[in-house]
Amino acid sequence: MNELAAELQLERVLLGLRAPAEQDAGAAHAAGMPAPSIARAVRQAAAFAALRPRVLELVRGHAPALIDRLAEVIAARQAPPSRAAYCRLRAAQDAGALAAFATSWSQLTCWHIGAPQAPLPAPCPLPPAEEAFTLAREPSWPWQHLVDSLLPAPLQGKVWVVATDSRPVTRIVDDRAAVFVRTAQTSPRGCFELAHELGHAVAWLLHRRPLPRAVDEAAAAWMARHLEEPALWPALGGASLSGGAELQARQRLRRTALAVALAHTEQHPELADTLLGAAVGSGVPWALWHDGGAQVAYLHAEQLAAQWWELGLRWVPPWDAAMASLTTALAQACRAAAALPAPLPW
Ligand SMILES: [Zn+2]
C-alpha cells in the first residue's frame, strides 16, 4: 500500500470515529468498522512517518474504547469485580491490544496517555488516611470564592461549576468547561477536588485541544498544589483556601503512594493481593476496573507538576504572564508526549 492509500484509509477511519452518530468505537464497530480493520489502517499508516501524528491521534482518542468494546473484554467486565475477575479483565485487555495493535495493553496505554516507558517507583507504605481531610469544616464553605480566586478575568464565564453527587470530572460543553464537583462537600478534600478540576478546565481553555491524559492530570495536580502554599493565598484573593497546607501536602503523598500500588497492580494483576492488601483492603478499586492507565498517568503527572513547580511556574497575578507561562508549559509537555517512542511495530 502506498502512502496516499494509507492516508485515505486512515482518514476514513478517523472520520467514521468522529461522526456524531458514531461517537464511540462500539458504534463504529456496529457500523461495519470492526476493531481489526481499524487496527489494520493504523498499522498500514504507521509505516509512513508523515502519518504518525494522526496515528497517535487515533490511538489516543479511540484505542481504549476499541479494546473495551471487544467481546472478551465486555464479558470479563460483566463479572462482579473481584481480584480473580480483574486478572481475567487484564488478560482480555492484553489479548485485545496484542491482536489489534501488536503490542501490550500497558505499553499502548503508556504511549497514548503521554507517559514515558520507565520503571515504576518501588511500592512504599501508604501514609495514613486522615479524618480531617474529609471532615466538613463549616456549614457554608465558600467554594465560589475559590473559583473566583483561581479563574482570571479572561477565563471567567467560560467555566461552569456544577454540583454533583458523583465523582468529580470536567467536560467540555459548547466551548466552555463544565466542572462537576461536590460543592456541598465542605471539607479540605472538597477544596482539593475543586482546585484539581479547575486545573483541567484552565488547561483546556488555554490549550484548546485535547491533551494527553498525563499532561492534563499534571495541570490539575499543579493547580491543586497551590493549596499547599499559604504564602500564595493573599495573591489569590485571600482567606484560608485549603483547610490546611500541611494536610493537603500529606494527602498528596498518600495519593501518589496509592497510585504507585495501583500502577504496579495494573502491570502485575496476579500480584494484586500483595500490592493492594496493605493499601485498600479487599476488593478492586474503581479506578483499576473502569479507568485503565490512569495510575501511570497520575504518577507522571505528579512528576511533571513538580518540575513546573520547581521551575517557578505559579498561577498568580499578573494573569497575562501566568496564562502565557502555563500555555508554554502545556505545549512543551505535549511535544514531549508526541515524541515518545511508539510501541507499535513500525
Ligand atoms: Zn484529574
Residues whose N, C-alpha, C, O or C-beta is under 5 A from the ligand:
A	BS01	ZN	E217 A220
